[in-house]
């Protein structure tokens, strides 16, 4: 395994108000290797998205620290890309200019980045759609544009917060294949939040399983399935076993209960 790219050392988060304190994260200890694809699964409200926001420097940890390439995160970190559950496209900008928004936010000339933006749109099957507006695109197409925007500046670290959760099953499968292909080609470090056990197993080198709030890591499962992975791998005994192991953790925690 490559050297650690992201390190979490006792990371906690508590939300305080005049009435009460909400403990979102118990101390998180985790190392993510360079070019590793990690998925985090857990129940709603367990702190998955909070951990992603702390990693990006958008939210301060209450305790502990996050280090990226050995440097402590103390504010918004610019050498990464973020993809949210909602595509957050601007309705008055076409697909190409939505991708180029990344360059403009960095005070760079959009024209200098246009060839790169067009290349990315072509890679995700949107060649010829550059001048379409968000309302003219399907949900899957919109999320492809959001992915291109996050990848425009070729970040070494990609944070993805339930990016395909709102898509229909077939489109979600296609996006999983697209993401795997792009990750295989460019070998970025990826931290991927999902509620889908199947999606986590399909995409990941390791799956991190979190408990209900306050979230803590209860198990980390290595996924030793050969890459590239086809959708048919989900029918194999090995894939089923990985999924069963994750479900068993949730059953022990009382998250899944069978009558």
Steps between C-alpha positions, in 0.01 A plus 500: 500500500617855423588748772219671691347791312229593753540441874231534767628518856232501770262717297184593690211737438253646746229749404425729793204726560353681801261210561715191441806344345474253212787253478538421130835319486694298754879489448569387144831328424554420133774503237420522130779400264592696192282397203273292724122492454327502840124488556327590825164338575279557801149605605368851441636750751808297592746773401607382154441836334641680804825308461514593131448869582775488763731338244433780254560763768143628465424406860734513799553187707424529872798282581783317330632583156493411132818503296519493121846416367631561849358853527234572759165618362428835662267657243351441156727267306527588132691197367194280491170461317158460661188343351178537700177301496334781307683612188475870603516617138417861419185504286605806300830343391535224240686175569836630383483823699386309808818293476709812443356658815774312685766701316321830556473433873877461501543837324629335185402569139219268397623500140828342609309208651244449225693222318528309828129550573402375155728199540337407830148537362599273214641244743163470676300474178383861477678601180261717302308596815731782605246775428202327659358659814435301819125477437575336164706221664394184682596446863787276401629753246484779758701294746757431227538875454548541877767228494681674213492827693662332801769345279579807290814594692610134518488475882690212659222458761131460419229519768157367400196538726225258393538627141272244333235461770231692311543308174290211375654152528612466138655847486671436833654181362628691198648772720676237711660362182597851382654588836695174514633559148611854577658396831687215329629737232611780731558323835376762740451456872123476553287525815147399404195523729204276421203326660523216248692193615509363145637827361768515769620146432496548122710817502736466793836368609372525859160561656485690829190417704374760748267474798193715571563844653737575652672344202801280550678254274395152605658299221715540189465235231757445223340424163728271299298480179691516174482825304354619272169381640197428286147519635481121478748479789207577730367149434820324609534324837791728593296817448203356686728408790640854529147643499389245759791593729401867491134422564605280793671802658180703471302211646734487801451873547123460488471709182363209299246273666323205344172385651 
